[in-house]
């Protein structure tokens, strides 16, 4: 996130995952077993799983993918040092070992992390996976021609800022040491207690140097996971995966690998995907989607059908939709104006505009309402369910606007139910009751993103959203509120242009902690402290509803991504 230009694109797709899934991705079925109707619901090995997606799985190279935690299509082929616990709900937000024997051993100040590989790890051709392969896989992710992955390593590793990858610099990164075939050591610029989360990124997948074909590697990457690529058509539009016979479940406690074959078909319209999953005819009976949600209209139809409703998985991903203020633009330089708007917002109407309570949960905190983020409940400007117009008018009067004021709200024209016209209109209607006239400025999707993420063009009042690369307060709060992450000549995500020394210092202090429970509590406290400055108005957290085919078994949806974990799925 900190360089969330990439992350933003990823998120926008899953929803974002994410939005919901561009590359990302992104359900503990707390209200659903999603085991389908009829027959034995126990998972069995065998069969073919079909994946119906909107977005092609482009750049199928571990260096170029921006995906963390595991649970999506790439994690079937690429194992990493760590991964996430493959369980539903909050339990799935924890980091567990994958290729490594543990989640990492830090030195005293968390600037050096050491990992030991498990014994018996092999590629799809039977050759051994070594620590040198992981080092090489990371180094090639720095090559300009293989860009696209998570940017953290360039910042975190000692001497990595200007590294151009092994094709140009064969000396490699001295910050990564491999004293033997099973040991790998990382030297960091600063303490990073959350390094185990980063080690879930696909850049940590091993790549055998002798098999590296550069930009063509995506056509047949060498598998370290339970499946190997046998077809990759039109840059990920159609992928066919078959079993990697050299993968051993004895070294992989997380991936179940039930199906014999996985057929990924992309480039489909979202409505077509949901229609096919609903009908569940032929191969579609054993189908899922990793990037397509049910919309409000589709959900209403599904809810009225008991059999279909039993096949809906519900997920929560760490994501917040909010109003952003630029305090360098009048009248938003006045904190009382920002507070007035915070009081005036009608969250009930906003939630309805986002698809209703089944698809959106009202938010008064910037951090998502999950323990792993350090969520601490607070409501500093209580608007109630429908807004507090009287309190808003009182604050406007104190701010010097006794007769109200007129402002412009910038939004996205895309029908995404998060930063779109429906949400903007709900805010416009609520603020009118407080004497605030809101003019709406809609921008086309790409123009909207470019405008709000550029310091020179950022509006004073606009809709935005943020999701974390892993379930922690760090990648959620730092990109938005760390003053050192303000980017003046590129994609900027610190929308409030906050550069508070005490906030920056607390971010650094929390990053030193390797006790993630202790860190979470401090992220929650920091969220509340920042919230008092009224630089954002949290609106809602999305809820993901996804349909599966009638022959799908073992649906697992964690709070890490909020979407179905493909590594756990079985077919009838």
C-alpha positions as CSV (number, residue, x, y, z in Angstrom):
1,X,0.0,0.0,0.0
2,X,2.4,2.6,0.7
3,X,2.9,2.8,-2.9
4,X,-0.6,2.0,-3.4
5,X,-1.0,3.0,-6.9
6,X,-0.6,-0.6,-7.7
7,X,-2.7,-1.7,-4.7
8,X,-5.4,0.6,-5.7
9,X,-5.6,-1.0,-9.1
10,X,-5.7,-4.4,-7.5
11,X,-8.4,-3.4,-5.1
12,X,-10.5,-1.9,-7.7
13,X,-10.7,-5.0,-9.4
14,X,-11.9,-7.3,-6.7
15,X,-14.9,-5.6,-5.9
16,X,-11.2,-5.7,-5.1
17,X,-11.2,-7.6,-3.9
18,X,-11.4,-6.1,-4.0
19,X,-13.1,-4.1,-5.7
20,X,-12.9,-6.6,-5.8
21,X,-10.3,-8.2,-7.7
22,X,-7.9,-7.0,-10.1
23,X,-5.1,-9.1,-9.4
24,X,-5.7,-9.5,-6.2
25,X,-7.4,-10.2,-4.6
26,X,-9.3,-10.7,-1.8
27,X,-15.4,-15.4,3.8
28,X,-16.0,-17.2,6.7
29,X,-19.4,-18.2,6.1
30,X,-20.7,-17.2,9.4
31,X,-24.3,-17.2,8.1
32,X,-23.8,-19.9,5.5
33,X,-22.3,-23.3,5.0
34,X,-22.4,-23.0,1.2
35,X,-22.3,-26.8,0.8
36,X,-25.1,-26.9,-1.7
37,X,-28.2,-28.9,-1.6
38,X,-28.5,-32.6,-1.9
39,X,-25.9,-35.4,-1.6
40,X,-22.8,-35.9,0.5
41,X,-21.3,-32.6,1.5
42,X,-17.9,-34.1,2.6
43,X,-15.0,-33.0,0.3
44,X,-13.5,-35.6,-2.0
45,X,-10.5,-35.7,-4.2
46,X,-11.0,-35.7,-8.0
47,X,-13.0,-33.9,-10.7
48,X,-12.5,-30.6,-12.5
49,X,-13.1,-27.3,-10.9
50,X,-14.2,-24.5,-13.2
51,X,-13.4,-20.9,-12.3
52,X,-15.6,-18.2,-14.0
53,X,-14.0,-14.7,-13.8
54,X,-14.4,-11.2,-15.2
55,X,-10.7,-10.3,-15.1
56,X,-8.0,-12.4,-16.8
57,X,-5.2,-13.7,-14.6
58,X,-2.7,-11.5,-16.4
59,X,1.1,-11.6,-15.8
60,X,1.1,-15.1,-14.3
61,X,4.6,-14.6,-13.0
62,X,5.3,-14.4,-9.2
63,X,7.4,-11.3,-9.7
64,X,4.6,-9.4,-11.4
65,X,1.6,-10.4,-9.4
66,X,0.2,-8.2,-6.6
67,X,-1.4,-10.7,-4.3
68,X,-0.9,-11.7,-0.7
69,X,-1.9,-14.3,1.8
70,X,-2.8,-17.0,-0.7
71,X,-6.2,-18.5,-1.4
72,X,-6.5,-17.3,-5.0
73,X,-5.4,-19.0,-8.3
74,X,-1.7,-18.1,-8.2
75,X,-1.4,-19.7,-4.8
76,X,-2.1,-23.0,-6.4
77,X,1.1,-22.8,-8.3
78,X,3.3,-20.5,-6.2
79,X,4.2,-21.4,-2.6
80,X,5.8,-18.7,-0.5
81,X,7.8,-18.5,2.8
82,X,4.6,-17.9,4.7
83,X,0.9,-17.9,3.9
84,X,-2.3,-17.4,5.7
85,X,-4.2,-19.8,7.8
86,X,-6.7,-21.4,5.5
87,X,-9.7,-21.1,7.8
88,X,-13.0,-19.2,7.7
89,X,-13.5,-15.9,9.4
90,X,-11.0,-14.3,11.8
91,X,-8.9,-17.4,12.1
92,X,-7.9,-17.0,8.5
93,X,-6.3,-13.6,9.2
94,X,-3.3,-15.2,10.8
95,X,0.1,-15.9,9.2
96,X,1.3,-19.5,9.2
97,X,4.4,-21.2,7.7
98,X,4.4,-22.3,4.0
99,X,7.8,-23.2,2.6
100,X,9.4,-22.2,5.8
101,X,9.4,-24.1,9.1
102,X,8.0,-21.1,11.0
103,X,6.8,-17.5,10.3
104,X,10.3,-16.1,10.7
105,X,12.8,-15.4,13.5
106,X,13.6,-11.7,14.1
107,X,16.6,-10.2,15.8
108,X,16.0,-8.0,18.8
109,X,14.9,-4.9,16.9
110,X,13.1,-6.8,14.0
111,X,15.6,-5.5,11.4
112,X,16.9,-9.0,10.5
113,X,14.6,-11.9,9.8
114,X,15.8,-15.5,9.3
115,X,13.9,-18.4,7.8
116,X,14.6,-22.1,7.4
117,X,13.0,-24.1,4.6
118,X,11.2,-27.3,5.3
119,X,12.9,-30.5,4.2
120,X,11.8,-32.3,1.0
121,X,10.5,-29.3,-1.0
122,X,10.5,-29.9,-4.8
123,X,9.4,-28.2,-8.0
124,X,7.1,-29.8,-10.6
125,X,10.2,-31.5,-12.2
126,X,11.3,-33.1,-8.9
127,X,14.3,-30.9,-8.4
128,X,14.9,-29.5,-4.9
129,X,13.8,-26.0,-3.9
130,X,16.6,-24.0,-2.3
131,X,17.0,-20.8,-0.4
132,X,18.9,-19.4,-3.4
133,X,15.8,-19.9,-5.5
134,X,13.8,-17.7,-3.2
135,X,16.5,-15.1,-3.2
136,X,16.6,-15.2,-7.0
137,X,12.8,-15.0,-7.2
138,X,12.8,-11.8,-5.1
139,X,15.7,-10.3,-7.0
140,X,14.0,-10.7,-10.4
141,X,11.0,-8.9,-9.1
142,X,13.1,-5.8,-9.1
143,X,13.7,-6.0,-12.9
144,X,11.8,-3.1,-14.6
145,X,10.4,-5.5,-17.2
146,X,8.8,-7.6,-14.5
147,X,7.3,-4.8,-12.5
148,X,3.8,-4.9,-11.0
149,X,4.3,-6.7,-7.7
150,X,4.2,-5.3,-4.2
151,X,6.7,-2.5,-3.7
152,X,7.6,-3.0,-0.1
153,X,10.9,-4.8,-0.6
154,X,12.4,-1.9,-2.4
155,X,11.9,0.3,0.6
156,X,12.5,-2.3,3.3
157,X,15.6,-4.2,2.2
158,X,19.0,-2.6,2.8
159,X,20.5,-1.2,-0.4
160,X,17.5,-2.2,-2.6
161,X,16.2,1.3,-3.5
162,X,18.1,1.5,-6.8
163,X,18.5,-2.2,-7.6
164,X,17.5,-3.1,-11.1
165,X,17.3,-6.9,-10.9
166,X,19.6,-9.8,-11.8
167,X,19.4,-9.3,-15.5
168,X,21.3,-6.0,-15.2
169,X,23.0,-6.5,-11.9
170,X,24.2,-10.1,-11.5
171,X,25.7,-9.4,-8.0
172,X,22.3,-9.6,-6.6
173,X,21.1,-8.1,-3.3
174,X,23.5,-8.3,-0.4
175,X,20.6,-7.7,1.9
176,X,19.4,-11.3,1.3
177,X,21.8,-13.9,2.5
178,X,21.6,-17.7,1.8
179,X,24.3,-19.3,4.1
180,X,23.1,-22.8,3.1
181,X,20.4,-24.4,0.9
182,X,17.7,-24.2,3.6
183,X,18.5,-20.8,5.3
184,X,17.6,-17.3,4.0
185,X,18.3,-14.1,5.9
186,X,16.8,-10.6,5.2
187,X,18.4,-7.4,6.4
188,X,16.0,-4.4,6.6
189,X,16.5,-0.7,6.7
190,X,14.2,-0.3,9.7
191,X,12.3,-2.5,12.1
192,X,9.4,-4.3,10.5
193,X,7.4,-6.5,12.9
194,X,5.0,-7.4,10.2
195,X,7.6,-9.0,7.8
196,X,5.9,-12.4,8.1
197,X,2.8,-10.8,6.4
198,X,5.0,-9.5,3.6
199,X,6.5,-13.0,3.1
200,X,3.1,-14.2,1.9
201,X,3.5,-12.0,-1.3
202,X,4.2,-14.0,-4.5
203,X,7.6,-12.3,-4.8
204,X,8.7,-14.8,-2.1
205,X,8.0,-17.8,-4.4
206,X,11.0,-19.7,-5.5
207,X,12.2,-19.4,-9.1
208,X,15.0,-21.7,-10.4
209,X,17.5,-19.5,-12.2
210,X,18.2,-22.1,-14.9
211,X,14.5,-22.1,-15.9
212,X,14.0,-18.4,-15.9
213,X,12.8,-17.1,-19.3
214,X,12.3,-13.5,-18.3
215,X,9.1,-12.0,-19.6
216,X,8.1,-15.4,-21.1
217,X,8.3,-17.1,-17.7
218,X,4.6,-16.5,-17.2
219,X,3.7,-18.8,-20.0
220,X,5.1,-21.8,-18.0
221,X,6.3,-20.8,-14.5
222,X,7.8,-23.7,-12.6
223,X,5.4,-24.8,-10.0
224,X,6.2,-25.2,-6.3
225,X,2.5,-25.7,-5.4
226,X,0.0,-28.5,-5.9
227,X,-0.8,-27.6,-9.5
228,X,1.2,-26.8,-12.6
229,X,0.2,-24.7,-15.6
230,X,-0.5,-26.7,-18.7
231,X,-2.2,-24.0,-20.7
232,X,-2.1,-20.2,-20.6
233,X,-4.0,-18.6,-23.5
234,X,-4.3,-14.8,-24.2
235,X,-2.3,-13.7,-21.2
236,X,-4.3,-15.5,-18.5
237,X,-7.8,-15.3,-20.2
238,X,-7.8,-19.1,-20.2
239,X,-5.7,-21.1,-17.7
240,X,-5.7,-24.8,-17.3
241,X,-4.0,-26.3,-14.2
242,X,-3.3,-29.9,-13.5
243,X,-1.8,-31.8,-10.6
244,X,1.9,-31.3,-9.8
245,X,2.8,-34.9,-9.0
246,X,5.9,-33.8,-7.1
247,X,4.0,-31.7,-4.6
248,X,3.6,-33.3,-1.3
249,X,0.9,-32.6,1.2
250,X,3.4,-33.7,3.9
251,X,5.1,-30.3,3.4
252,X,2.0,-28.3,2.9
253,X,-0.6,-28.2,5.6
254,X,-2.6,-25.4,4.0
255,X,-3.6,-26.3,0.5
256,X,-6.1,-29.2,0.2
257,X,-5.8,-29.6,-3.6
258,X,-9.0,-31.7,-4.0
259,X,-9.7,-31.3,-7.7
260,X,-7.6,-33.1,-10.3
261,X,-7.9,-30.2,-12.8
262,X,-8.7,-26.5,-12.6
263,X,-10.1,-24.7,-15.7
264,X,-10.0,-20.9,-15.3
265,X,-12.1,-19.0,-17.9
266,X,-12.0,-15.2,-17.8
267,X,-13.1,-12.1,-19.7
268,X,-16.8,-12.9,-18.8
269,X,-19.5,-10.3,-18.0
270,X,-20.3,-10.4,-14.3
271,X,-24.0,-10.9,-15.0
272,X,-23.2,-13.9,-17.2
273,X,-21.0,-15.4,-14.5
274,X,-23.8,-15.2,-11.9
275,X,-26.3,-16.5,-14.3
276,X,-24.1,-19.5,-15.1
277,X,-23.4,-20.2,-11.4
278,X,-27.1,-19.9,-10.7
279,X,-28.2,-22.3,-13.4
280,X,-25.3,-24.7,-12.6
281,X,-25.7,-26.6,-15.9
282,X,-23.0,-29.1,-17.0
283,X,-19.5,-28.1,-15.9
284,X,-20.9,-24.9,-14.3
285,X,-22.3,-27.1,-11.5
286,X,-18.7,-27.4,-10.3
287,X,-17.8,-23.8,-10.8
288,X,-16.8,-20.8,-8.6
289,X,-15.7,-17.2,-9.1
290,X,-12.8,-15.5,-7.5
291,X,-13.6,-12.0,-8.6
292,X,-17.4,-11.5,-9.1
293,X,-19.8,-10.4,-6.4
294,X,-23.6,-10.5,-6.4
295,X,-25.0,-7.1,-6.9
296,X,-28.1,-5.7,-5.2
297,X,-30.6,-6.9,-7.8
298,X,-29.0,-10.3,-8.1
299,X,-28.9,-10.7,-4.4
300,X,-32.6,-9.9,-4.1
301,X,-33.4,-12.7,-6.6
302,X,-31.1,-15.2,-4.9
303,X,-32.4,-14.5,-1.4
304,X,-35.9,-15.4,-2.5
305,X,-34.7,-18.9,-3.6
306,X,-33.8,-21.2,-0.7
307,X,-31.6,-23.5,-2.9
308,X,-29.7,-20.6,-4.4
309,X,-29.4,-18.9,-1.0
310,X,-27.7,-22.0,0.4
311,X,-25.0,-21.5,-2.2
312,X,-24.0,-17.9,-1.3
313,X,-20.8,-17.4,0.6
314,X,-20.4,-14.2,2.7
315,X,-17.1,-12.5,3.2
316,X,-15.6,-9.5,5.0
317,X,-12.4,-7.9,3.6
318,X,-10.5,-5.1,5.4
319,X,-11.8,-2.2,3.3
320,X,-13.3,1.2,4.1
321,X,-15.3,3.5,1.9
322,X,-15.1,7.1,3.0
323,X,-15.4,10.8,2.3
324,X,-12.0,12.5,1.9
325,X,-11.2,16.1,2.6
326,X,-8.2,18.2,1.2
327,X,-7.6,20.7,4.0
328,X,-5.7,23.0,1.7
329,X,-8.9,23.8,-0.2
330,X,-11.4,26.1,1.3
331,X,-13.7,25.7,3.2
332,X,-12.3,22.4,4.2
333,X,-9.3,24.1,5.8
334,X,-11.7,24.8,8.6
335,X,-12.0,21.8,11.0
336,X,-15.5,22.8,12.0
337,X,-16.7,22.5,8.4
338,X,-15.3,19.0,8.2
339,X,-16.9,18.1,11.5
340,X,-20.2,19.5,10.4
341,X,-20.2,17.3,7.4
342,X,-19.3,14.3,9.6
343,X,-22.4,15.0,11.7
344,X,-24.7,15.6,8.7
345,X,-24.0,12.3,6.9
346,X,-26.9,9.9,6.8
347,X,-25.2,6.5,6.9
348,X,-28.5,4.6,6.4
349,X,-29.1,6.2,3.1
350,X,-25.4,5.6,2.1
351,X,-25.7,1.9,3.0
352,X,-28.9,1.6,1.0
353,X,-27.1,3.3,-2.0
354,X,-24.3,0.7,-1.7
355,X,-26.8,-2.2,-2.0
356,X,-28.3,-2.4,1.5
357,X,-27.2,-3.9,4.8
358,X,-26.5,-7.3,3.1
359,X,-23.7,-5.7,1.1
360,X,-22.5,-2.8,3.3
361,X,-22.0,-2.2,7.0
362,X,-22.1,1.4,8.3
363,X,-18.7,2.6,9.5
364,X,-17.7,5.3,12.0
365,X,-14.0,4.2,12.3
366,X,-11.4,4.3,9.5
367,X,-10.0,0.9,10.5
368,X,-12.3,-2.0,9.4
369,X,-14.2,-3.7,12.2
370,X,-12.0,-6.7,12.6
371,X,-9.7,-7.6,15.5
372,X,-6.7,-8.2,13.4
373,X,-6.6,-4.5,12.3
374,X,-6.8,-3.4,15.9
375,X,-10.4,-2.1,15.6
376,X,-11.4,0.1,18.5
377,X,-15.0,1.3,18.3
378,X,-15.5,5.0,18.3
379,X,-17.9,7.6,16.9
380,X,-16.4,11.0,17.5
381,X,-19.0,12.9,15.5
382,X,-22.2,10.9,16.2
383,X,-24.6,11.4,13.4
384,X,-26.9,8.5,14.4
385,X,-28.4,6.4,11.7
386,X,-29.8,9.2,9.7
387,X,-27.6,12.2,10.4
388,X,-27.5,15.0,12.9
389,X,-28.5,18.1,10.9
390,X,-28.9,20.3,14.0
391,X,-25.4,19.7,15.3
392,X,-24.0,20.3,11.8
393,X,-25.8,23.6,11.5
394,X,-24.4,24.6,15.0
395,X,-20.9,23.9,13.8
396,X,-21.3,25.7,10.5
397,X,-22.4,28.8,12.4
398,X,-19.3,28.6,14.6
399,X,-17.2,28.2,11.4
400,X,-18.7,31.4,10.1
401,X,-21.4,30.0,7.8
402,X,-24.7,30.8,9.6
403,X,-26.6,30.6,6.4
404,X,-25.0,27.4,5.2
405,X,-22.6,27.0,2.3
406,X,-22.2,25.4,-1.2
407,X,-19.5,22.8,-1.9
408,X,-18.6,20.4,-4.7
409,X,-18.4,16.6,-4.2
410,X,-16.3,14.7,-6.7
411,X,-17.2,11.1,-7.4
412,X,-16.6,8.3,-9.9
413,X,-19.1,7.8,-12.7
414,X,-18.5,4.0,-12.6
415,X,-21.4,2.0,-11.2
416,X,-19.3,0.4,-8.5
417,X,-21.6,1.1,-5.5
418,X,-18.7,2.6,-3.5
419,X,-17.5,5.9,-5.0
420,X,-20.3,6.1,-7.6
421,X,-23.2,8.5,-8.3
422,X,-25.6,6.6,-5.9
423,X,-23.3,7.2,-3.0
424,X,-22.7,10.8,-3.9
425,X,-26.4,11.5,-4.2
426,X,-27.2,10.0,-0.8
427,X,-24.6,12.4,0.7
428,X,-26.0,15.3,-1.3
429,X,-29.5,14.7,0.1
430,X,-28.3,14.4,3.7
431,X,-26.1,17.5,3.7
432,X,-29.0,19.6,2.2
433,X,-30.9,19.1,5.5
434,X,-28.0,20.8,7.3
435,X,-27.9,23.8,5.0
436,X,-25.1,22.5,2.8
437,X,-25.8,22.6,-0.9
438,X,-23.7,19.9,-2.7
439,X,-22.9,20.1,-6.3
440,X,-21.9,16.8,-7.8
441,X,-18.9,16.5,-10.1
442,X,-18.7,13.0,-11.8
443,X,-15.5,11.9,-13.5
444,X,-14.9,8.9,-15.7
445,X,-13.1,6.1,-13.9
446,X,-9.5,6.6,-15.1
447,X,-9.8,10.4,-14.9
448,X,-11.3,10.1,-11.4
449,X,-8.4,8.0,-10.1
450,X,-5.8,10.2,-11.6
451,X,-7.4,13.4,-10.3
452,X,-7.9,12.3,-6.7
453,X,-4.5,10.8,-6.4
454,X,-2.5,13.8,-7.6
455,X,-1.6,16.5,-5.1
456,X,-1.8,19.1,-7.8
457,X,-5.4,18.2,-8.8
458,X,-6.9,16.6,-5.7
459,X,-10.3,18.1,-5.0
460,X,-11.3,19.5,-1.6
461,X,-14.2,17.0,-1.1
462,X,-14.5,13.6,-2.8
463,X,-15.2,9.9,-2.3
464,X,-12.5,7.4,-1.8
465,X,-11.8,3.9,-0.5
466,X,-8.9,1.9,0.9
467,X,-8.1,-1.8,1.5
468,X,-5.1,-3.4,3.2
469,X,-2.6,-5.7,1.6
470,X,-2.7,-7.8,4.8
471,X,-5.0,-7.7,7.8
472,X,-3.2,-5.2,10.1
473,X,-3.5,-1.5,10.9
474,X,-0.1,-0.8,9.4
475,X,-0.8,-1.1,5.7
476,X,-4.2,0.5,6.4
477,X,-3.2,3.7,8.2
478,X,0.3,4.4,7.1
479,X,-0.4,5.0,3.4
480,X,-3.2,7.4,4.2
481,X,-1.9,9.3,7.2
482,X,1.9,9.0,7.3
483,X,3.3,12.4,6.2
484,X,6.4,10.8,4.8
485,X,4.3,9.0,2.3
486,X,2.9,12.1,0.7
487,X,3.9,11.9,-3.0
488,X,4.1,15.2,-4.7
489,X,5.0,14.0,-8.2
490,X,3.2,10.7,-8.5
491,X,0.3,8.7,-7.1
492,X,-0.5,10.1,-3.6
493,X,-2.9,8.4,-1.2
494,X,-2.4,10.6,1.9
495,X,-5.6,12.5,0.8
496,X,-5.6,14.8,3.9
497,X,-2.0,15.6,3.4
498,X,-1.4,14.9,7.1
499,X,2.2,15.3,8.2
500,X,1.9,15.0,12.0
501,X,5.2,14.2,13.7
502,X,3.5,12.4,16.6
503,X,1.5,10.2,14.1
504,X,4.6,9.4,12.1
505,X,6.5,8.6,15.3
506,X,3.8,6.3,16.5
507,X,3.7,4.5,13.2
508,X,7.4,3.8,13.5
509,X,7.1,2.7,17.1
510,X,4.3,0.2,16.3
511,X,6.2,-1.2,13.3
512,X,9.0,-2.3,15.7
513,X,6.6,-4.6,17.5
514,X,6.7,-8.3,16.7
515,X,3.9,-9.0,19.1
516,X,1.1,-8.4,16.6
517,X,-1.7,-8.4,19.2
518,X,0.1,-5.6,21.1
519,X,0.6,-3.8,17.8
520,X,-3.1,-4.1,16.9
521,X,-4.2,-2.4,20.1
522,X,-1.9,0.6,19.3
523,X,-3.2,0.8,15.7
524,X,-6.7,1.0,17.1
525,X,-5.7,3.9,19.4
526,X,-3.9,5.7,16.6
527,X,-7.0,5.4,14.4
528,X,-9.0,7.2,17.0
529,X,-6.4,9.9,17.5
530,X,-6.3,10.6,13.8
531,X,-10.1,10.4,13.5
532,X,-10.3,13.4,15.8
533,X,-8.8,15.6,13.1
534,X,-11.9,14.9,10.8
535,X,-9.8,14.4,7.7
536,X,-12.1,11.6,6.5
537,X,-15.7,10.6,7.1
538,X,-15.9,6.7,7.2
539,X,-19.1,5.6,5.5
540,X,-19.2,1.8,5.2
541,X,-17.3,-1.4,5.0
542,X,-18.4,-3.7,2.1
543,X,-19.7,-7.2,2.5
544,X,-19.0,-9.7,-0.3
545,X,-21.7,-12.1,-1.5
546,X,-20.6,-14.8,-4.0
547,X,-22.4,-17.6,-5.5
548,X,-21.0,-21.1,-6.1
549,X,-22.1,-24.0,-8.3
550,X,-24.4,-26.7,-6.8
551,X,-21.7,-29.3,-6.8
552,X,-19.1,-27.2,-4.9
553,X,-18.0,-28.4,-1.4
554,X,-15.8,-27.1,1.4
555,X,-16.3,-23.3,1.0
556,X,-13.8,-21.5,3.2
557,X,-13.8,-17.7,3.3
558,X,-11.4,-15.9,5.6
559,X,-11.3,-12.3,6.8
560,X,-7.9,-11.8,5.0
561,X,-9.5,-11.5,1.6
562,X,-13.2,-11.9,2.2
563,X,-13.5,-14.2,-0.8
564,X,-13.6,-18.0,-1.4
565,X,-10.3,-19.8,-0.9
566,X,-9.8,-21.8,-4.1
567,X,-7.2,-24.0,-2.5
568,X,-9.8,-25.5,-0.2
569,X,-12.6,-26.2,-2.7
570,X,-13.8,-29.7,-3.6
571,X,-16.2,-30.7,-6.3
572,X,-19.0,-33.4,-5.8
